[in-house]
Amino acid sequence: MSRMRAKVCGLTRAEDVAVARSAGADLIGFVHYPQSPRHCDALTTLAPLAGSAGVLVMVAEQPDDILQQLRQLPLTRVQPYLPDACRADGVRALQAAGYEVLLPWPDVPDQAPIPADLYIWETARAQTGVHGGSGQAHAAAHPPPGPHLLAGGMDADAIASRVAQLPTEALKHLAGFDAASRLESSPGIKDAHRLNQFVSKVHDYAL
């Protein structure tokens, strides 16, 4: 079985990127959304520090806005938050441009099975009021249609209990875990101990 992947999201400081790299985080997310407390003002400076692990996490009305931002960055992965009306077309456009898409998958019913490279199974905005990074868990009732990272209220201590709630079919596609707010000392500021503990626990975890 492949090792579980650890994604650390919402980094805003160079020192936190260094800690994530040293810990062995497989994916490092940078938020581009000014309304978020984890918005990365220094994106052009920090993104290169993540190396091949970097992910642009962006809320936009159109995929072209995301593509324009990506062209300014040395990143090959993107986690796009797009309106439902252009979500499928947006994913196709991003993939056609050569980017790996980590598609946010809120835990709600009746979603179109949009093909993506990886899914982020997270708590729905209707429940939290925000795009990701809420620290709130979800019921794990509506799994993505492919390989996914489990997100929402995630830290080292939550892994085992959250996995125990997953439907059998979802376990077959579980590829790792995604954490943001519960690894922080304050919004956008990561706690090195919590971050290291999370990455280590993810990498040691086996189904």
C-alpha positions as CSV (number, residue, x, y, z in Angstrom):
1,M,0.0,0.0,0.0
2,S,1.2,3.5,-0.8
3,R,2.2,5.8,2.0
4,M,-0.6,8.2,3.0
5,R,0.0,11.8,1.8
6,A,0.1,14.7,4.3
7,K,-1.2,18.1,3.1
8,V,-0.6,21.2,5.2
9,C,-2.6,24.2,4.1
10,G,-2.8,27.9,4.7
11,L,0.8,28.8,5.1
12,T,1.7,32.5,5.2
13,R,5.3,32.6,6.4
14,A,8.6,31.4,5.1
15,E,9.5,29.8,8.5
16,D,6.4,27.7,8.3
17,V,7.1,26.6,4.8
18,A,10.6,25.5,6.1
19,V,9.0,23.5,8.9
20,A,6.6,21.8,6.5
21,R,9.4,20.9,4.1
22,S,11.6,19.6,6.9
23,A,8.7,17.6,8.3
24,G,8.2,15.9,4.9
25,A,4.8,17.4,4.0
26,D,3.8,16.0,0.6
27,L,1.6,19.0,-0.3
28,I,1.8,22.6,0.9
29,G,-1.1,24.8,0.3
30,F,-1.0,28.6,-0.2
31,V,-4.4,30.4,-0.1
32,H,-5.1,33.2,-2.5
33,Y,-8.3,34.7,-1.2
34,P,-8.1,38.1,0.5
35,Q,-11.2,37.3,2.7
36,S,-9.4,34.4,4.3
37,P,-7.3,34.8,7.5
38,R,-4.8,32.5,5.7
39,H,-4.5,34.6,2.6
40,C,-0.9,34.6,1.5
41,D,0.3,38.1,0.7
42,A,3.8,36.9,-0.1
43,L,2.7,34.2,-2.6
44,T,5.3,35.0,-5.2
45,T,8.1,34.8,-2.5
46,L,6.8,31.7,-0.6
47,A,5.6,29.5,-3.5
48,P,9.1,28.7,-4.8
49,L,10.1,27.7,-1.3
50,A,7.6,24.8,-1.4
51,G,9.3,23.1,-4.3
52,S,7.3,20.5,-6.0
53,A,4.9,20.2,-3.0
54,G,3.3,23.6,-3.6
55,V,-0.5,24.0,-4.2
56,L,-2.4,27.2,-5.1
57,V,-5.6,27.2,-3.2
58,M,-7.8,29.9,-4.8
59,V,-11.4,31.1,-4.8
60,A,-12.5,32.6,-8.1
61,E,-15.5,33.3,-10.2
62,Q,-13.9,32.1,-13.4
63,P,-11.1,29.6,-14.2
64,D,-9.3,32.2,-16.2
65,D,-8.6,34.1,-13.0
66,I,-7.0,31.1,-11.5
67,L,-4.9,30.4,-14.7
68,Q,-3.7,34.0,-14.7
69,Q,-2.5,33.6,-11.1
70,L,-0.9,30.2,-11.8
71,R,1.1,31.7,-14.7
72,Q,2.9,33.9,-12.3
73,L,3.9,31.1,-10.0
74,P,6.2,28.0,-10.1
75,L,3.3,25.7,-9.1
76,T,1.9,22.7,-10.9
77,R,-1.0,21.9,-8.6
78,V,-4.2,23.8,-7.9
79,Q,-7.1,23.5,-5.5
80,P,-9.8,25.6,-7.3
81,Y,-13.0,26.9,-5.6
82,L,-15.3,27.8,-8.5
83,P,-19.0,28.4,-8.8
84,D,-21.0,25.2,-9.6
85,A,-21.9,26.6,-13.0
86,C,-18.3,26.5,-14.2
87,R,-16.8,24.0,-11.9
88,A,-16.6,21.1,-14.4
89,D,-15.4,23.3,-17.3
90,G,-12.9,25.0,-15.0
91,V,-11.3,21.7,-13.9
92,R,-11.0,20.6,-17.6
93,A,-9.4,24.0,-18.5
94,L,-6.9,23.7,-15.7
95,Q,-6.0,20.2,-16.5
96,A,-5.7,21.0,-20.2
97,A,-3.2,23.8,-19.3
98,G,-1.1,21.1,-17.6
99,Y,-2.0,21.5,-13.9
100,E,-2.9,18.8,-11.4
101,V,-6.3,19.5,-9.9
102,L,-7.1,18.9,-6.3
103,L,-10.8,19.3,-6.4
104,P,-12.6,20.5,-3.3
105,W,-15.4,18.0,-2.6
106,P,-17.8,19.2,0.1
107,D,-19.7,16.5,2.0
108,V,-23.1,17.2,0.4
109,P,-25.3,14.9,-1.8
110,D,-26.0,15.0,-5.5
111,Q,-22.7,16.4,-6.9
112,A,-21.7,15.7,-10.4
113,P,-18.8,13.2,-10.6
114,I,-16.3,15.7,-12.0
115,P,-13.0,13.9,-12.9
116,A,-10.0,15.3,-11.0
117,D,-6.5,14.2,-10.1
118,L,-7.3,14.2,-6.4
119,Y,-10.2,15.3,-4.2
120,I,-10.2,17.2,-1.0
121,W,-13.1,15.8,1.0
122,E,-14.1,18.7,3.3
123,T,-16.8,20.2,5.3
124,A,-19.4,22.1,3.2
125,R,-19.3,25.9,3.1
126,A,-23.1,25.8,3.9
127,Q,-22.1,24.3,7.3
128,T,-19.1,26.4,8.1
129,G,-19.6,29.7,6.3
130,V,-16.1,29.6,4.8
131,H,-14.1,27.9,2.0
132,G,-12.1,25.2,3.9
133,G,-10.0,25.9,7.0
134,S,-12.9,25.9,9.4
135,G,-11.6,23.3,11.8
136,Q,-15.0,21.6,11.7
137,A,-15.4,17.9,10.9
138,H,-18.1,16.5,8.5
139,A,-20.3,13.5,8.6
140,A,-18.4,11.7,5.8
141,A,-21.7,10.7,4.2
142,H,-21.0,11.7,0.6
143,P,-17.5,10.5,-0.5
144,P,-15.7,11.7,-3.6
145,P,-15.6,9.5,-6.7
146,G,-11.9,8.9,-6.6
147,P,-8.7,9.2,-4.5
148,H,-9.0,11.8,-1.8
149,L,-7.5,13.5,1.1
150,L,-9.8,13.7,4.2
151,A,-10.1,17.2,5.5
152,G,-12.2,19.1,8.0
153,G,-11.2,19.3,11.7
154,M,-8.0,17.4,11.0
155,D,-4.9,17.1,13.1
156,A,-2.8,14.2,14.4
157,D,-5.2,13.3,17.2
158,A,-8.2,13.2,14.9
159,I,-6.9,10.8,12.3
160,A,-7.9,7.5,13.8
161,S,-11.4,8.5,14.9
162,R,-12.2,10.2,11.6
163,V,-11.1,7.1,9.6
164,A,-13.3,4.9,11.8
165,Q,-16.3,6.9,10.6
166,L,-15.6,6.4,6.9
167,P,-17.8,4.1,4.7
168,T,-16.0,1.0,3.4
169,E,-16.1,2.3,-0.1
170,A,-14.5,5.6,0.9
171,L,-11.6,3.7,2.6
172,K,-10.7,2.2,-0.7
173,H,-9.9,5.7,-2.1
174,L,-8.4,7.3,1.0
175,A,-5.0,8.7,-0.1
176,G,-4.1,10.9,2.9
177,F,-5.2,13.8,5.1
178,D,-5.3,17.6,4.9
179,A,-5.0,20.0,7.8
180,A,-5.0,23.8,8.3
181,S,-6.5,25.6,11.2
182,R,-5.9,22.9,13.8
183,L,-2.1,23.1,13.2
184,E,-2.1,26.8,14.1
185,S,-1.2,29.0,17.1
186,S,-3.3,31.7,15.5
187,P,-4.9,32.1,12.0
188,G,-2.2,31.7,9.3
189,I,0.5,31.0,11.9
190,K,1.5,27.4,12.1
191,D,2.6,25.7,15.3
192,A,5.8,23.7,14.5
193,H,5.0,20.9,17.0
194,R,1.5,20.4,15.8
195,L,2.6,20.4,12.2
196,N,5.4,17.9,12.7
197,Q,3.1,15.7,14.7
198,F,0.5,15.7,12.0
199,V,2.8,14.9,9.2
200,S,4.5,12.1,11.2
201,K,1.2,10.6,12.1
202,V,-0.1,10.6,8.6
203,H,3.0,8.9,7.2
204,D,2.9,6.3,10.0
205,Y,-0.8,5.6,9.4
206,A,-1.8,2.4,7.7
207,L,-5.3,1.1,7.1
